Amino acid sequence: MVLQTNHDKALIEARPLTGRTHQIRVHLAESDHPVLGDALYGPLSGNPQPVTRNRPPASLALRAAALAYRDPFQKRIVRIEAPVLEFCLRFGF
């Protein structure tokens, strides 16, 4: 779901179904809308500087805003939420 747009960027909400770690990145890249800063799946022309030994990869604009799981010992749901505002501002939203 598209939450917001800003020029050539879109802030989206994605809910992976399988739990596979690269599912969101692969599907967005396959649809010609790679995650901003994705050096592995993004197009070469759209990425920041290439990754080298002396230069770390650019930040990947992908974040889990919330996670929830059932604690196997206490048998209760544990919910973890990350701050979203700083992340959005960092990538121009």
C-alpha positions as CSV (number, residue, x, y, z in Angstrom):
1,M,0.0,0.0,0.0
2,V,1.4,3.4,-0.9
3,L,1.4,5.7,2.1
4,Q,3.1,8.8,0.7
5,T,5.0,9.9,-2.4
6,N,7.7,12.5,-2.8
7,H,9.0,13.2,-6.4
8,D,10.5,9.8,-7.6
9,K,10.1,8.0,-4.2
10,A,7.2,6.3,-2.6
11,L,6.7,5.3,1.1
12,I,4.9,2.0,1.1
13,E,3.6,-0.5,3.6
14,A,4.5,-4.1,2.8
15,R,3.4,-7.2,4.8
16,P,5.5,-10.3,3.8
17,L,3.5,-13.5,3.8
18,T,6.3,-16.1,3.9
19,G,8.8,-14.7,6.3
20,R,11.6,-15.1,3.7
21,T,14.1,-12.3,4.4
22,H,14.4,-10.9,0.9
23,Q,10.8,-11.3,-0.2
24,I,10.0,-7.5,-0.2
25,R,13.3,-6.6,-1.9
26,V,13.0,-9.2,-4.6
27,H,9.3,-8.4,-5.5
28,L,9.8,-4.6,-5.5
29,A,12.9,-4.9,-7.7
30,E,11.1,-7.3,-10.0
31,S,8.3,-4.8,-10.5
32,D,10.9,-2.1,-11.4
33,H,10.5,-0.3,-8.0
34,P,13.5,-1.4,-6.0
35,V,14.1,-0.4,-2.4
36,L,16.1,2.9,-2.2
37,G,19.8,2.1,-1.6
38,D,19.5,-1.6,-2.5
39,A,22.9,-2.5,-3.9
40,L,21.9,-6.2,-4.3
41,Y,18.6,-6.0,-6.1
42,G,18.4,-2.3,-7.2
43,P,19.4,-1.2,-10.7
44,L,23.1,-0.1,-11.0
45,S,22.2,3.3,-12.4
46,G,19.8,4.1,-9.5
47,N,22.2,3.1,-6.7
48,P,24.5,5.5,-4.8
49,Q,28.2,5.0,-5.0
50,P,29.2,1.3,-5.6
51,V,30.2,-0.8,-2.6
52,T,34.0,-1.2,-2.2
53,R,36.3,-2.3,0.6
54,N,36.8,1.3,1.7
55,R,33.2,2.5,1.2
56,P,30.4,0.7,3.1
57,P,27.1,0.2,1.3
58,A,24.5,3.0,1.3
59,S,21.7,2.8,3.8
60,L,18.9,0.5,2.7
61,A,15.5,2.3,3.0
62,L,13.8,-0.7,4.4
63,R,12.5,-1.0,8.0
64,A,10.3,-3.1,10.1
65,A,8.1,-0.6,11.9
66,A,6.6,-3.3,14.1
67,L,7.1,-7.0,14.9
68,A,5.0,-9.4,16.9
69,Y,5.5,-13.0,18.0
70,R,4.3,-15.4,20.6
71,D,6.8,-15.9,23.4
72,P,7.2,-19.7,23.7
73,F,8.0,-19.6,27.4
74,Q,5.5,-17.1,28.8
75,K,2.9,-17.9,26.1
76,R,2.1,-14.3,25.5
77,I,2.3,-12.0,22.4
78,V,5.4,-9.7,22.4
79,R,5.1,-6.6,20.2
80,I,8.1,-4.4,19.3
81,E,7.8,-1.1,17.6
82,A,10.5,1.1,16.0
83,P,10.4,4.9,15.7
84,V,9.2,5.8,12.3
85,L,9.5,9.6,12.1
86,E,13.4,9.8,12.0
87,F,13.5,7.0,9.4
88,C,11.0,8.9,7.2
89,L,12.8,12.2,7.5
90,R,16.2,10.5,6.7
91,F,14.8,9.4,3.3
92,G,12.9,12.6,2.5
93,F,9.4,11.9,3.6
